[in-house]
């Protein structure tokens, strides 16, 4: 199988990160002819040809970091069996639109034209309304204020972000609105309209608001799903007790069980993604006040968790993923 992966290696600051390990495994796999394209070169294609770097044999982390510098070969997209985009959000402007033009030449593990639909702020609400906390999608500060007054503590999320970077906790204390983000710290605002302006900086889509789940100290559970099959689950918990449990902050990971409620939520939502050609999914669950694990996010595309699950279980999770990629690439069109 000829597989093309797209990412910017310098965004991965640790050799134990998901993508460096993914690249190292594929470089050594005799079943795969593996190619790399830096994200920036998505905009430099001459369809149906694209500029790539062939990745062969043993790949050190240091070599991984400079792969993009050597992307000087051209290959015809019609000769690529599968494209697996591993670019981190926020996506560059026009990135998914550009990739969508490739769909007439090759197959994607996660269809970029449908990924555009999935990252819209109201998509999760439409697909998984029964399995998520109460939510509001709006760009109107008055509507957001009414939602805040109903629940007193809320979480706001920006659509085109990952790793908790675009997630904010909002509450009222000492006569001001407090807004906390793990990168930006806590900011105080006297008016909710100011809160909304802060959340909308650099955003062109409405903001998602959710009822805050007060048991975040129980952790954030990631369940990895590929092609409708559950690969496993692990729990991320902040070592400092912060309300954000992402590994990119200070979360540490332990293997986790999967509840029947989680299986039900996955079974009732995964089909929406599969029919759209979105096949690698990361379901994130948080513990609700009544002790039920409910969906906080469904990530589609460049999800992490394969290498983490392999480390925690001792099972060949990465090989299982590669086997699925090979099998999917061989399916007849439309399947």
N, C-alpha and C positions, 0 to 999 in steps of 0.2 A: 504494500500500500504506500502511495505517495501522500504524505501528510504535511500540510503547511500550518505552522503556528505563528501567530502575530502577537508581539508584545514589545515592551521597552524594558530590556533586562536590567538597566540601572535602577529601576524602581524597586528592585528586590534586594534589600540590604543585608540579607543573611543567606548563607549557603544552605541552611535547613528550610528555607521557604519553599512553598509548593512548586512554583514555576521552575526554579533551578533544578529541583529533583525530577520534575516532569521531563525537562529537556535532557537531562543526563540519562534517564531511562530510555527515552526514545532514540537517542543517539546510538545506544548500544543494542537496540532491538533489531535482530536480523530480518524481522517481518516488515520493517518500516523503512522507507526512504524519507528522511526527515529534513524539512526545510524551515528556515526561520526568516521572517520579515519584520523589520522594525515598524512600529506603528506609524511613524512619519512617512514611510514609503508607500503607505496605502494611497496617498494622494499623488504619487509619482508614477502610477502604472500607465502602461500603453496597451490597453486591453486588445487582445486577451493575454498579453504578456505582463508579468510582474517581476520585480527585482527581489532576489532572495539570496540567502546563504545556505548552502548544503551543510548539514551538521552530521558528522560521521565519527564513529568510534568514541573513545573516552573523552569526556568533556569536563574539564575542571571548572570550579566556580569562577575563577578569574577569567577563563576563556569564555564562559557564558556572559559575563558582564560586557565584553567587547564584541560580541557576535554582530551587533548592528553595524559596526565599522567595516565588516567584511562582506556586507550584502551587496555584491557586485555582479552576480549572475542573473540572467533572465530566464524565466521558464513560462511556458504556456499554461494558463489556468486550466485548459481542457485536459492537460496531462496530470493535474492534481486530483487525487481521489477524494480528499476531504480537507476542509479548512477548519481549524479549531482556534477561534480568537481568544487570546488570553490577555488582552489589554485591560488594564485597570480603569475603572471609572474614577473621575469624570471623563467621559469620552470626548475627544476633540470635536469641535464643531464640524458637522458634515461627515464624521467618521462612518456612522452606520449607513448613511445615504450612499456613500461611496462603495462600501462593501456590498450593499444591496444590488448594485449594478453587476457584481460578479456572479450573482446567482444563476444567470443564464449559461455560465461556463462551467461551474463546479458546484459541489455540494458542501454544505456547512453542517457542523455538529449542532450549531445553534443559529438558526436563520436570521441574518441581520435585519431584514425588512420587518420581521415579526418581533425582533428584539426592540425595535423602535416603539412598537405598541406596548410591549411588556413594561418598559420603563416609564410609561406615562403614569402620573400620580394616582389616577383612579383605577388602574388595572387590577391591583390586588383587591381593592374593595369590591369590584365586580365579580371576581373569580372566587374569593374566599371570605365573603362577608360573614358567613356563619361561624368562621373559625378564628376571627381576629377581634381585638378589642374595638369598642365603639370608636368610630373614625369620622373625620371630616376632611374633605379636600377643597381648598379654597385659596384665593388670592385676595380676599376681602377681609380686612382686619376686624370689621364689626362682627362678621360671622364667626371668625376665630375667637373673638372675645367672648361671645355667647357660649361657645363650646368650652372655653376655659372656665367660665363661671359655673358651668354645669359640673365639671369634674375637679376643679381647684388645682390639680396638677396634671399637666399634659406633656406629651412628647411631640415635637415637630421634626419632620424628616424632609430633606431635600431629595428630589428624585434621582439625579445623576451624581451619586456619590457612593462610596463603599467604606467598609471598615470602621463604621461609626463616625466618620468625619463630618457627615452632614446631618447628625442627629443631635437634638437639643432638648433639654428638660426645662420646663417653664413652671414657676410657682410664684406666689405673692408673699412677700415677707418684708417687714419693716417699712411699709408704705411704698414699696417699689416692686416691679416685676423682675424676678431673677431668672436669667437664662444661662444655662450651663452647657458647655461643649468641652469634650476632653482635650481638644487642641487649643481652643481659644480661651478656656477658663470660664469664669462666671462674670456676666455683665449685668448691670442693673439699669432699668428703664422706668421712667415715671408714667409713661403712657403706653398702652398696648399697641397703638399705631406705630410707635418706635420699635417695639418688639418685632412687628411684622416687617418693617423696613429692613431690620437687621437680618431676619431670616431669608429675605428675598434678594440679598446682595448676590449678584452674579447669577441669579436664577431667572429663567424665562417661562417656567411652568408653575402651576399652583403648588402650595405646600401641603403636605400630609400632616394631619393632627390626629393623635391617638390618645385615648385614656391611658394615663400612666399606670403601669403595673408595679405595685409596691413591693413585690417580692423579688426584685432583681438580684438580691444577694444569693438567691438560689442558683443563679447562673443563667447562661444563654445556651440553649441546646441546638447544635447543628446536626441535621439529618441529611446525609448525602443520598441523592436519588439520581440514577442514570437509566434512561430508557424505561422509566416507570418502575424500576427495581430499587429497593432500599439497600444501600451498601453498608450502612451502619450509622452510629450516632456517637457524638462526644459532647461533653459539657465544658463550656468556657466560663471561668469564674475569675473575677478581678481579685488579684492578690491584696489590693489595698481597700477592698470593699466598695469601690466606685460603682455607680449605677450602670456604667458601660462595662461590658465584659469581653470586648473584642481582644483578640490576641495582639492586634496592632497597638493596643494600649498597654495593659498589664495582665491580660487574662492568661490563666494557665489551664491546661486541658486534661480531662480525665474521661475514660470510656463511660458511656451512658446507656441505660436501657431505653427501649422505645415502648411507649404506652399504647394501649388499644385506641385511645382518643387521637393520638398522633397518626397512627396508621389510618384511621378513618379519615382524618383531615387530608392526608396525602392522597388516599384513594379517590376522594371526591374532588380533588383539584388538579391532580397531575395530568389528567386527560386534556385539559384546556391547553396546557403547555405543549404536550406531544402533538396535538393536531396543528399547532402553529410551527412545528419544527424546532422546538426548544427542548433539548433532551438532557442536558446536564444541569441539575437543580440542587440548590442548597436551601433546605427548609430550616428556618430559625424559629424556635419556640421559646416562650417565656412563661413562667409560672404565674397564673392568675391568682387573685386573692382567695378564691375558693379551693385552690390546690390543683386546678386543672392546667395542663400545659397547652397553651394556645399559640397560634401562628403570630409572629411579629413581622416576618418578612419571608418572601420566597424569591431567592436569587436565581436568576437564569443566565447561564453563559459561563463566564470565567470564575467558577466557584472554587474555593479552597476546600480541603478536607481529605483528599485521597491519600496524600503522603501522611497526614496526621493520623488517619484511621489505620493505615498500614503500621505505623510506629506503635500505636496503642494496642492493636489486636495481634500483631505478628503475622497477619494474613496478607496474601499478595493482592492487595487492593489496587495498586497501580497497574498490575498486569491484567486484572479484571477490567479496568477502564480501557486499556489498550485493546484487549480482545473485543470489547464492545465497539470501539472506534473502527476496527478492521471490519467487523461484521456489518456495521451500519454503512460503511463506505461501499460494501458489496451489494447492498440491497438495490432492487430495481427502482427506477425513479417513481416518486410518489408514495413510497413505503417508508 
